[in-house]
Amino acid sequence: MNVTFRQLKLLESVARNSSFTRASEEMHLTQPAVSTQIKQLEQEVGMPLFEQMGKKIYLTEAGKEVYAFSRTIAQQFRDIESVLDDMKGVKRGTLSLTVTSTGKYFAPYLLAEFIKHHPGTQVHLEISNREELVGQLQDNIPDMAIMGTPPDNIELTAQAFMQNPLVIIARADHPLAQMSRIPLSQLADENFILRERGSGTRNAVERFFSERGIKFKTSMEMSRNEAIKHAVMAGLGLGIVSLHTLEFELALNRIAILSVEGFPVMKEWYLVYRNGKRMSPIAQAFHDFVLSEANRVVTLPQPRPASRSARRVTRS
């Protein structure tokens, strides 16, 4: 079987992006060139590697097998590059970083500041939900990841570098927005709009309420913070999100952070990578930069000052 590394790289890109168009952009090729290479690979394999359903493409069973091997081979080539870069003392290169969907609100600022000092750096940044990110860590795909609580079923190195406050939000004109020190019991009749089950935010919220014996009503589950914020602004209920996600909504006075007993719930952001990971010089430089500079570079959004008419809620 005469298969080239280029063909495997193209297959990996198409599969990861679920798109020939995005893969062609990523690989700096025309879409017909990508399609031709994939067809030649399918001819060598003797089976189709992709199937199209509507406007979406999916890996076939054969495609999944070839994809798994292509990722392993690509990682081995990255390891070779890392070894050679170490020998040459290279201080530029490619950084592969995967970030949870909430981390996308500050990760670009970290990268922008880092690239100022390492202008030759090329970055592959991928935004994923927790489940996808854990899968990437299992397959040892990124150099490192930024996430909330790391999984405990993978051998990982995880280092906390910044706090991640979770806050309860409401529409700016919600009655509770004018109150302070709201007891948790006051929220029993409120509808909550939360992240999907399995997300780091959802796990932390459920643990917080469970430890205090408080039940709350979940009226909606959403997989994106943006969707939660828009639902809250539409008046569909209260939300619980990271304070990092609220910069524009607070500036425009579209959302209020409620003053609730026990909140904010303080989590932490972690820089995570597989144990024994061989880091390139540029990956090691980014690692050191995040641990030492993240709290200087990333600033939390500031809520508007509480109204003078805000009143304290007392238990009945």
C-alpha positions, -999 to +999 in steps of 0.1 A: +000+000+000+016+033-012+003+059+013+020+092+019+023+111+051+008+141+033-024+121+026-026+110+062-022+147+074-050+157+050-073+129+062-066+140+098-075+176+090-107+167+071-118+144+099-110+168+127-127+197+109-156+176+094-151+197+063-130+196+031-132+234+029-118+240+064-092+214+059-081+230+026-078+264+044-058+249+073-034+230+049-032+260+025-044+240-005-074+243-028-104+222-020-101+201-052-065+193-043-076+180-009-104+160-025-080+145-050-056+134-023-083+118-003-096+099-033-061+086-040-058+075-004-092+057-006-080+040-038-049+028-020-069+016+010-095+000-012-124+013+008-142+046+012-130+066+042-157+093+043-195+093+038-217+123+033-251+126+049-268+158+039-242+186+042-221+168+068-193+143+063-184+114+086-157+088+088-166+053+078-154+024+099-123+021+077-118+058+079-119+057+117-091+031+117-069+050+093-076+082+112-064+067+145-031+056+129-027+090+112-029+108+145-003+085+161+020+090+131+015+128+132+024+128+169+056+108+163+066+134+137+059+162+161+081+144+187+109+142+161+106+179+154+107+186+192+139+165+196+156+183+167+145+217+179+159+209+214+192+201+197+192+233+177+180+255+205+151+267+184+129+293+202+101+294+177+078+267+163+043+254+164+021+253+196-009+230+197-033+241+224-069+228+232-091+249+254-126+243+268-153+265+255-153+288+285-115+292+282-119+308+248-128+341+265-093+346+278-070+322+260-066+346+230-053+373+253-027+349+267-016+339+232-014+374+220+009+384+249+030+353+245+034+359+207+047+394+213+077+378+229+079+348+205+069+363+171+079+332+151+053+311+169+025+294+149-005+284+170-030+257+164-059+266+188-089+243+192-120+250+212-137+219+225-162+209+251-150+189+281-157+155+266-139+162+234-109+177+252-106+147+275-106+125+244-078+146+229-058+142+261-063+104+260-050+104+224-021+127+234-030+151+206-023+187+219+009+199+235-013+210+264-048+220+273-065+246+294-095+233+313-113+233+347-111+203+370-089+177+352-101+141+348-087+116+373-088+086+349-058+097+328-022+101+338-018+138+336+002+167+349-022+195+359-011+228+373-036+255+385-027+290+373-058+312+377-091+314+396-124+308+378-153+323+397-188+309+389-216+335+394-254+335+392-267+358+365-301+373+358-316+398+334-306+433+344-342+442+354-349+410+373-363+417+408-334+398+425-309+421+408-318+448+433-312+426+463-282+416+483-271+386+503-298+365+489-301+331+507-300+300+486-335+290+497-348+321+480-338+306+447-359+274+451-387+287+428-364+301+401-358+284+368-321+277+361-305+275+327-273+254+330-246+239+309-250+203+297-244+174+320-207+164+322-194+200+317-170+213+343-194+241+353-224+218+356-204+194+378-193+222+401-228+237+404-245+204+412-218+196+438-222+230+454-260+227+458-259+190+468-234+197+496-259+222+510-290+200+506-305+226+482-327+215+453-330+238+423-351+236+391-333+232+358-356+244+330-330+243+302-297+227+294-274+244+268-240+234+255-227+270+250-222+299+274-235+323+247-268+305+245-272+306+283-265+343+284-290+350+256-316+329+274-311+348+306-313+382+288-346+370+272-360+364+307-362+326+306-345+322+340-312+325+359-279+312+347-246+301+363-215+308+343-179+318+347-173+354+354-147+353+325-176+350+300-194+383+310-173+412+298-196+426+271-229+419+288-218+436+320-204+466+301-237+470+283-257+464+315-276+435+298-269+411+327-267+414+364-246+393+388-267+383+418-254+386+453-262+351+465-251+333+497-220+311+489-213+328+455-191+331+436-181+295+437-144+295+432-129+270+408-095+271+392-081+269+357-055+243+350-028+238+324-029+201+316-007+177+296+001+140+295+026+126+319+060+122+302+050+146+274+081+157+255+076+195+251+092+215+223+111+246+234+081+268+223+056+246+243+078+248+274+081+285+270+043+289+268+039+266+298+062+288+319+046+320+306+011+308+316+021+298+351+039+330+358+020+357+338-016+346+334-029+366+364-012+397+351-024+393+315-060+382+322-083+406+341-118+397+353-148+417+340-160+442+366-197+442+376-214+476+377-216+490+413-247+478+432-276+502+432-280+524+464-315+511+465-304+475+467-320+458+497-309+428+517-330+397+516-336+381+549-349+346+557-385+345+566 
